Amino acid sequence: MELTGTSNSLGEKVRGMTKLDRSMFTQTIQVPGIIVNIKSLKHLNKCFKKSMLKMPNIKAIADLETDNLCFKTHKLLLLDRNQYKSFDDFSEDEKGVMTAHDVDPNSFKMYSLETTYDNLTWDDVLKAVLPTDTDGVGGFSTIGHIVHLNLKDNLNDYKFLIGEVLVDKIKTVKTVINKTNTIDTTFRNFSLELLGGEDNMITINKENGCSFEMDFSKVYWNPKLGNEHARIISQLSPSDIVYDMMAGIGPFAIPASRKQCIVFANDLNPESFKWLEHNVKLNTSKKYKIDLNAYNMDGRDFIRNIVKMDMLKKWKKHGEEIAPPNIHIIMNLPAIATQFLDVFKGLYTTSDLQAEGATIKPIMPTIHCYCFCKSEDQENEALEMAELGLRMPLPEGATVHNVRNVAPKKDMMCVEFRLTDNVLICQEDETNSPQRKKMRTDTGGDI
Ligand SMILES: C[S@@+](CC[C@H](N)C(=O)[O-])C[C@H]1O[C@@H](n2cnc3c(N)ncnc32)[C@H](O)[C@@H]1O
């Protein structure tokens, strides 16, 4: 460490670099520091804990030059470059601690330090390289060992450099991918481009106490939905019944089953179905038995062919109970889920509710239907979309929850309401009901 030296601006050397040349990041920087007695290190360390130099692979407490007379008794304490430009930048408290521990004010200087690529964070590197008129890489998602970027077109020339830097700099990251289209495939997965690291899309993510393994290139997974999954799961009680119409790889369904709900989970994507079944096994342990019924079909068919019959069974079993289990139907396909709501309209006829001479008492399910809203009045927009999908006014008490902002002026919302008899049960034309027909036959047609 020298006492003088010039700092050269890194940006001047590397700005606009498109192919990563790590050697170009070597530079000499000026770092403020004070010389302190080894005996006082503990106290000064405590005093400057938050304001010491923080750079990867550099120790803030350094040895003095060997030819310094105090080499054996003193150390150099390196401080934050942005905080201390002159001695006046020390607070009165800091000055007091320094005086108490015999720190020579003249030892405060800018010390020259040679740094390399290894001493920079990914942010330092990209700030130095990317054109100053760009906003940088923006936010990114991490899914296990994968970093998922959504780069703007103006960073196209830099995308492979960005990939390489993130793999270099973030210890847990082995793969960097970029979204290449908007999410418009049926299965809500993205087209992906590998920017850096290994081409391995099979990853594992923890959420709400469960593990979810997946091929990220083939299924839908969004780490930003963890809170929403938790919100719904917190509404469930053991023995509740959950029908997840677009279940993906199970972020609602598996924790619901872990909570001892009875779960039916469906997804149209065969890959999601495969990973859903895999994750059921993955999360089954001595403590938690995950047991759910998985289906791979269109959501509408799932309601008509599976849920309809199963819900009738549950009504038969629990309809007369004073506190029957709650029934939840989850519809998380925000781009089009409201269009599926009409499947509930007249799903049952009054004759479906007749069993052994008695009328089955229905337990009305609660719907959680997701949508995207773009208007100023998102709540109204969400309610209107749901009403349009249901093709009739929403039952009283419908509420709207704002899940998250997904893009400028675009929010994901969840419309929640309990279905009612007049939506779910079709009042048959009396003269055509099977019962009336049977009566007609029994009485020779005279009724
Ligand atoms: C936005 S993702 C939600 C997945 C999961 N529920 C979650 O919260 O992460 C929507 C899911 O709907 C599935 N999907 C798309 N069209 C469908 C349909 N017609 N019927 C059932 N599932 C469908 C996709 O494969 C995808 O897994």
PDBQT file of the ligand as one rigid body, heavy atoms in Angstrom, charges set to zero:
ROOT
HETATM    1  C1  LIG A 501     -50.019 -18.175 -14.352  1.00  0.00    +0.000 C 
HETATM    2  S1  LIG A 501     -49.715 -19.885 -14.290  1.00  0.00    +0.000 S 
HETATM    3  C2  LIG A 501     -50.128 -20.227 -12.602  1.00  0.00    +0.000 C 
HETATM    4  C3  LIG A 501     -49.575 -21.505 -12.097  1.00  0.00    +0.000 C 
HETATM    5  C4  LIG A 501     -49.694 -21.696 -10.586  1.00  0.00    +0.000 C 
HETATM    6  N1  LIG A 501     -51.064 -21.707 -10.149  1.00  0.00    +0.000 N 
HETATM    7  C5  LIG A 501     -48.918 -20.604  -9.848  1.00  0.00    +0.000 C 
HETATM    8  O1  LIG A 501     -49.535 -19.867  -9.063  1.00  0.00    +0.000 OA
HETATM    9  O2  LIG A 501     -47.707 -20.489 -10.027  1.00  0.00    +0.000 OA
HETATM   10  C6  LIG A 501     -51.083 -20.480 -15.209  1.00  0.00    +0.000 C 
HETATM   11  C7  LIG A 501     -51.103 -21.992 -15.430  1.00  0.00    +0.000 C 
HETATM   12  O3  LIG A 501     -52.271 -22.274 -16.212  1.00  0.00    +0.000 OA
HETATM   13  C8  LIG A 501     -51.978 -23.365 -17.060  1.00  0.00    +0.000 C 
HETATM   14  N2  LIG A 501     -52.998 -23.340 -18.118  1.00  0.00    +0.000 N 
HETATM   15  C9  LIG A 501     -53.012 -22.622 -19.256  1.00  0.00    +0.000 A 
HETATM   16  N3  LIG A 501     -54.156 -22.837 -19.933  1.00  0.00    +0.000 NA
HETATM   17  C10 LIG A 501     -54.885 -23.683 -19.185  1.00  0.00    +0.000 A 
HETATM   18  C11 LIG A 501     -56.161 -24.271 -19.340  1.00  0.00    +0.000 A 
HETATM   19  N4  LIG A 501     -56.927 -24.019 -20.409  1.00  0.00    +0.000 N 
HETATM   20  N5  LIG A 501     -56.604 -25.109 -18.393  1.00  0.00    +0.000 NA
HETATM   21  C12 LIG A 501     -55.843 -25.399 -17.297  1.00  0.00    +0.000 A 
HETATM   22  N6  LIG A 501     -54.619 -24.884 -17.104  1.00  0.00    +0.000 NA
HETATM   23  C13 LIG A 501     -54.148 -24.032 -18.029  1.00  0.00    +0.000 A 
HETATM   24  C14 LIG A 501     -50.555 -23.111 -17.497  1.00  0.00    +0.000 C 
HETATM   25  O4  LIG A 501     -49.941 -24.283 -17.951  1.00  0.00    +0.000 OA
HETATM   26  C15 LIG A 501     -49.924 -22.545 -16.211  1.00  0.00    +0.000 C 
HETATM   27  O5  LIG A 501     -49.317 -23.551 -15.469  1.00  0.00    +0.000 OA
ENDROOT
TORSDOF 0
